[in-house]
């Protein structure tokens, strides 16, 4: 399944668009799970000019990786 979001907008607006599309998938298609999701972003400065992310050494950062949402230690170690 591909989700396309057209036009330049803030990350908060993009987050909301993604949320709404996932909600639609759950309601309309009754999908509850996905595996290996890749999200590509064309980053801009708010005026249409492309920008890149840099690390502390000034090198381009082209990828962030997640292994799922943060799980609090209390849940992970069954301490609650």
Secondary structure, 3 states (H helix, E strand, C coil): CCCCCCCCCCHHHHHHHHHHHHHHHHHHHCCCCCCCCCCCCCCECCCCCECCEECCCCCEECCCCCCCCCCCHHHHCCCC
